[in-house]
Amino acid sequence: MPTEVILPKVDMDMATGQISRWFAEEGAHVKKGDVLFEIETDKAAMEIDAPASGTLRNITGKERVDIPVGEPVAWIYADDEVYEAKQGEAPISPLVGEMSAQPTEGRAVPPTSRSFAPPSGLPAISPTGGEISQSPSAARATPLARRLAREAGLAIAGIKGSGPRGRVVRADVEAAIAAKGAAVAQPAAEVVSPGPAEAPPSAPAPAAKPMSDDQVLKLFAEGSYELVPHDNMRKTIARRLVEAKSTIPHFYLTLDCELDALLALRTQLNAAAPMRKTDKGEVPAYKLSVNDMVIKAMAMALMAVPDANASWTENAMVKHKHADVGVAVSIPGGLITPIIRKADEKTLSVISNEMKDLASRARSRKLKPEEYQGGTTAVSNLGMFGIKDFAAVINPPHATILAVGAGEERAVVKKGEIKIATIMSVTLSTDHRAVDGALGAELLGAFKRMIENPMGMLV
């Protein structure tokens, strides 16, 4: 039986995906582990390996087309399996139409999960883990579309889908919500007896709609610009940022930390680093940065204030047992946040070397999904660009993110005297549903103590 090649789920909120390019052609012989195709996600371009060895047949997954997660995109036939196709016959495409119940003469029909009927009384299970309705009229919809429809009180079956095979997507639900709002906004005329005129009750102003592409382009002189199409990463980053700012009640806290003790300790630790042999000769076993120590301080602060080491869900608060700290890394065309797992338990040298490896592979887009998904908080550092302070957008499912500015010499007053100290401003963004003002202040205070008394990070 041929091996089915499916479009895998490589990101937490992924319902559909696009194949950016195939590395193997129809009829090519592949080995298990060979790279078959590449998927573009909001975080990186992921290479998908062949699940078996054999001949690649019936490539139905087209490039740059939305494909539902779990859909078969090709099949791999073992060397001893017979495959015959009539001359000029197109590959079988379950993405375009339903497969015939009777195999075409002289052609092998790849098996799919759609031909499997579950035992009586048990629900069918989709490739993504959800139940599939047994009713032929049941609406197909992405999980996000179903949630939006449920929150708006709309029946998903009554919404026309524009996605693959009529699948209802987010845009369809938003259009239905807008249409419903327009219908409700048409008030019936009232018959009133003559009398003193009264001012009508004030109604909230309708939300401003974003400008269309044509409206934006009309603001610029023709020929004064060029259009660069968005790639999948940029589109998803934009969608997630809008979703985060629209659905998470952000609350901001800012304070200053003195860095002089931390900088002195960092210099001593780097000077004491042992040497190790590499292909390039002997190099220090580690070289600590201020950011490495910020990661450790944030992890230890979360352990000191465990109620802030949480994630919000509608039904319960998720309390994390370890501090998994994501670190924002700029890559061409976007941003990715690799995660230092259990940073509260790791030494500064381990964090430093692990961060350098993750950042290097992030820039070459070689991270695995488990290396950037999840986490309990994040750190975004723009100090190296000279930015004094800023506020970062929370990355769900985190409830906090720490924005770190540049360390700079400032005049401070100590015991009535003006002194010069190296000061770093930090801003903590919190999800106010999970971390309120007092709790956020406690967390930021614990971070400040770690930074200003850095010997505590060595214990």
WODA-V603743 format. One record per residue. N is the residue number from 1. RES is the residue in one small letter. SS is DSSP state (H for helix, E for strand, C for the rest). PSI is psi in whole degrees, 0 to 359 (999 if undefined). OMEGA is omega in whole degrees, -180 to 180 (999 if undefined). Layout:
n = <N,N>
res = <RES,RES>
ss = <SS,SS>
psi = <PSI,PSI>
omega = <OMEGA,OMEGA>
This chain:
n = <1,2,3,4,5,6,7,8,9,10,11,12,13,14,15,16,17,18,19,20,21,22,23,24,25,26,27,28,29,30,31,32,33,34,35,36,37,38,39,40,41,42,43,44,45,46,47,48,49,50,51,52,53,54,55,56,57,58,59,60,61,62,63,64,65,66,67,68,69,70,71,72,73,74,75,76,77,78,79,80,81,82,83,84,85,86,87,88,89,90,91,92,93,94,95,96,97,98,99,100,101,102,103,104,105,106,107,108,109,110,111,112,113,114,115,116,117,118,119,120,121,122,123,124,125,126,127,128,129,130,131,132,133,134,135,136,137,138,139,140,141,142,143,144,145,146,147,148,149,150,151,152,153,154,155,156,157,158,159,160,161,162,163,164,165,166,167,168,169,170,171,172,173,174,175,176,177,178,179,180,181,182,183,184,185,186,187,188,189,190,191,192,193,194,195,196,197,198,199,200,201,202,203,204,205,206,207,208,209,210,211,212,213,214,215,216,217,218,219,220,221,222,223,224,225,226,227,228,229,230,231,232,233,234,235,236,237,238,239,240,241,242,243,244,245,246,247,248,249,250,251,252,253,254,255,256,257,258,259,260,261,262,263,264,265,266,267,268,269,270,271,272,273,274,275,276,277,278,279,280,281,282,283,284,285,286,287,288,289,290,291,292,293,294,295,296,297,298,299,300,301,302,303,304,305,306,307,308,309,310,311,312,313,314,315,316,317,318,319,320,321,322,323,324,325,326,327,328,329,330,331,332,333,334,335,336,337,338,339,340,341,342,343,344,345,346,347,348,349,350,351,352,353,354,355,356,357,358,359,360,361,362,363,364,365,366,367,368,369,370,371,372,373,374,375,376,377,378,379,380,381,382,383,384,385,386,387,388,389,390,391,392,393,394,395,396,397,398,399,400,401,402,403,404,405,406,407,408,409,410,411,412,413,414,415,416,417,418,419,420,421,422,423,424,425,426,427,428,429,430,431,432,433,434,435,436,437,438,439,440,441,442,443,444,445,446,447,448,449,450,451,452,453,454,455,456,457,458,459>
res = <m,p,t,e,v,i,l,p,k,v,d,m,d,m,a,t,g,q,i,s,r,w,f,a,e,e,g,a,h,v,k,k,g,d,v,l,f,e,i,e,t,d,k,a,a,m,e,i,d,a,p,a,s,g,t,l,r,n,i,t,g,k,e,r,v,d,i,p,v,g,e,p,v,a,w,i,y,a,d,d,e,v,y,e,a,k,q,g,e,a,p,i,s,p,l,v,g,e,m,s,a,q,p,t,e,g,r,a,v,p,p,t,s,r,s,f,a,p,p,s,g,l,p,a,i,s,p,t,g,g,e,i,s,q,s,p,s,a,a,r,a,t,p,l,a,r,r,l,a,r,e,a,g,l,a,i,a,g,i,k,g,s,g,p,r,g,r,v,v,r,a,d,v,e,a,a,i,a,a,k,g,a,a,v,a,q,p,a,a,e,v,v,s,p,g,p,a,e,a,p,p,s,a,p,a,p,a,a,k,p,m,s,d,d,q,v,l,k,l,f,a,e,g,s,y,e,l,v,p,h,d,n,m,r,k,t,i,a,r,r,l,v,e,a,k,s,t,i,p,h,f,y,l,t,l,d,c,e,l,d,a,l,l,a,l,r,t,q,l,n,a,a,a,p,m,r,k,t,d,k,g,e,v,p,a,y,k,l,s,v,n,d,m,v,i,k,a,m,a,m,a,l,m,a,v,p,d,a,n,a,s,w,t,e,n,a,m,v,k,h,k,h,a,d,v,g,v,a,v,s,i,p,g,g,l,i,t,p,i,i,r,k,a,d,e,k,t,l,s,v,i,s,n,e,m,k,d,l,a,s,r,a,r,s,r,k,l,k,p,e,e,y,q,g,g,t,t,a,v,s,n,l,g,m,f,g,i,k,d,f,a,a,v,i,n,p,p,h,a,t,i,l,a,v,g,a,g,e,e,r,a,v,v,k,k,g,e,i,k,i,a,t,i,m,s,v,t,l,s,t,d,h,r,a,v,d,g,a,l,g,a,e,l,l,g,a,f,k,r,m,i,e,n,p,m,g,m,l,v>
ss = <C,C,E,E,E,E,C,C,C,C,C,C,C,C,C,E,E,E,E,E,E,E,C,C,C,C,C,C,E,E,C,C,C,C,E,E,E,E,E,E,C,C,C,C,E,E,E,E,E,C,C,C,C,E,E,E,E,C,C,C,C,C,E,C,C,C,E,E,C,C,C,E,E,E,E,E,E,C,C,C,C,C,C,C,C,C,C,C,C,C,C,C,C,C,C,C,C,C,C,C,C,C,C,C,C,C,C,C,C,C,C,C,H,H,H,C,C,C,C,C,C,C,C,E,E,C,C,C,C,C,E,E,C,C,C,C,C,C,C,C,E,C,H,H,H,H,H,H,H,H,H,H,C,C,C,H,H,H,C,C,C,C,C,H,H,H,C,E,C,H,H,H,H,H,H,H,H,H,H,H,H,H,H,H,C,C,C,C,C,C,C,C,C,C,C,C,C,C,C,C,C,C,C,C,C,C,C,C,C,C,C,C,H,H,H,H,H,C,C,C,C,C,C,C,C,C,C,C,C,C,C,H,H,H,H,H,H,H,H,H,H,H,H,H,H,H,H,C,C,E,E,E,E,E,E,E,E,E,C,H,H,H,H,H,H,H,H,H,H,H,H,C,C,C,E,E,E,E,C,C,E,E,E,E,C,C,C,C,C,H,H,H,H,H,H,H,H,H,H,H,H,H,H,H,C,H,H,H,C,E,E,E,C,C,C,C,E,E,E,C,C,C,C,C,E,E,E,E,E,E,E,C,C,E,E,E,E,E,E,E,C,C,C,C,C,C,C,H,H,H,H,H,H,H,H,H,H,H,H,H,H,H,H,C,C,C,C,C,H,H,H,C,C,C,C,C,E,E,E,E,E,C,H,H,H,C,C,C,C,C,C,C,C,C,C,C,C,C,C,E,E,E,E,E,E,E,E,E,E,E,E,E,E,E,C,C,E,E,E,E,E,E,E,E,E,E,E,E,E,E,E,C,C,C,C,C,H,H,H,H,H,H,H,H,H,H,H,H,H,H,H,H,C,H,H,H,H,H,C>
psi = <131,151,128,133,116,162,112,161,112,3,153,317,24,120,325,162,168,137,117,328,151,141,349,147,165,129,359,146,124,156,151,127,345,148,122,310,173,135,134,126,180,343,321,172,115,132,131,128,160,131,350,169,146,202,129,123,162,56,106,343,108,152,143,32,135,128,129,143,136,352,141,135,350,172,148,120,130,163,333,5,137,131,122,136,141,151,130,4,135,153,152,135,92,348,337,317,174,144,144,144,334,126,139,139,131,13,135,131,115,136,148,164,343,340,1,126,124,159,153,134,349,140,149,149,130,164,337,2,357,164,144,128,142,347,131,342,3,139,140,134,151,157,321,319,319,319,316,319,319,318,330,358,28,146,123,332,340,5,129,128,145,1,187,131,37,17,133,125,177,316,324,317,317,323,320,322,318,319,321,319,323,323,319,332,354,94,146,143,140,141,119,151,152,142,185,137,137,144,131,149,142,136,147,140,138,147,136,133,144,149,143,166,317,320,321,313,332,343,348,149,138,133,357,6,168,150,124,108,144,139,174,322,314,320,317,324,315,316,316,325,317,318,318,314,334,330,343,121,98,141,135,139,133,139,169,143,138,134,354,315,321,318,323,317,320,317,318,317,319,323,332,3,130,159,148,151,136,180,336,12,195,132,159,145,338,160,102,142,166,323,324,320,331,318,312,316,320,319,316,327,321,325,329,334,74,334,338,349,70,166,144,133,162,330,339,160,129,112,119,144,342,164,104,107,117,146,119,128,126,131,162,123,1,206,143,151,81,154,132,105,140,47,336,337,349,150,164,321,321,315,317,310,322,320,320,319,315,317,320,314,334,317,333,7,47,14,147,153,321,350,350,0,145,220,163,345,180,159,131,117,115,16,325,345,6,10,127,311,155,171,130,157,133,139,103,142,18,156,354,155,138,121,124,126,185,145,128,153,128,158,127,155,123,119,44,2,146,123,163,129,153,117,139,124,135,145,126,119,131,151,108,343,329,324,107,183,313,319,320,321,323,318,314,327,320,321,315,318,321,318,319,346,68,344,335,339,351,351,999>
omega = <-179,179,-179,174,-176,173,-174,175,-176,177,-172,-175,-176,175,175,179,178,173,-179,176,174,176,180,-177,176,178,-180,176,-177,176,178,-178,175,177,180,-177,-177,177,174,175,178,-175,-174,173,-175,177,-177,-176,177,-180,-178,177,179,-178,-178,-178,173,177,-178,180,-178,178,175,177,179,180,178,177,179,179,173,179,178,175,178,180,177,-176,-178,179,-177,175,179,177,178,-178,179,-178,180,177,177,-175,177,179,-176,-178,180,179,179,180,180,179,175,-177,177,-179,177,-180,-180,178,176,-179,-179,-179,-178,177,-179,176,-179,177,-180,179,174,-178,179,178,-180,174,-180,179,175,-179,178,-178,-179,-179,-177,-178,173,-177,175,179,-180,179,179,-179,-180,179,180,-180,-180,180,180,176,-177,-179,-179,-179,179,-177,178,-179,179,180,176,-179,179,-179,-175,-178,180,-180,179,177,179,178,180,179,179,179,179,180,-180,-176,179,-177,176,-180,180,175,-177,177,180,-179,-180,179,178,178,179,179,-179,179,179,180,180,-180,-180,179,178,180,177,179,-178,179,179,-175,179,-180,-177,180,-180,-179,-178,-177,170,-178,178,-177,177,171,-176,-179,-179,180,-177,176,179,-179,-178,178,178,180,-179,-178,-178,-173,-179,177,-178,177,-170,177,-178,172,-180,178,174,-174,-170,179,180,-180,179,179,179,179,180,-178,179,179,-178,-177,177,180,176,-177,176,178,-180,-179,-179,179,177,-179,177,174,-174,172,176,-179,177,-178,174,179,-180,-179,179,179,-179,177,178,177,179,179,-171,180,179,179,-169,173,-178,165,-176,-174,-176,174,179,179,-175,-178,179,177,176,-170,173,-179,-178,179,179,177,-179,177,-178,-174,177,-175,175,-170,170,-177,178,-179,179,-177,-173,176,179,-179,178,178,-178,-179,179,-180,179,179,-179,-179,180,180,176,-178,176,176,-180,180,173,-179,-177,180,177,179,178,-176,-179,176,179,177,176,-173,175,-179,-179,177,178,180,-177,177,179,178,-178,178,-178,180,-180,12,179,174,-179,169,-177,177,-173,179,-176,171,-178,179,179,176,178,180,178,180,176,180,178,179,174,179,176,-174,176,177,178,178,178,171,180,169,-172,176,-176,-176,-180,-173,-177,180,177,178,178,179,-178,176,177,177,-179,180,179,-178,-176,175,-169,178,178,179,-179,-175,999>
